[in-house]
């Protein structure tokens, strides 16, 4: 259950950051890179905060 909450939170953060990066430039690769990067960075942080 703990892992599911962490990954769900990280997915939401990744989607939000990706969509916010897509809006000004309309560049899909930039949005994907920002979403994946923020997902990867938020997983350890959320694991420590929620755990």
Secondary structure by P-SEA (a helix, b strand, c coil): caaaaaaaaaaaaaaaaaaaaaaccccaaaaaaaaaaaaaaaaaaaaaaac
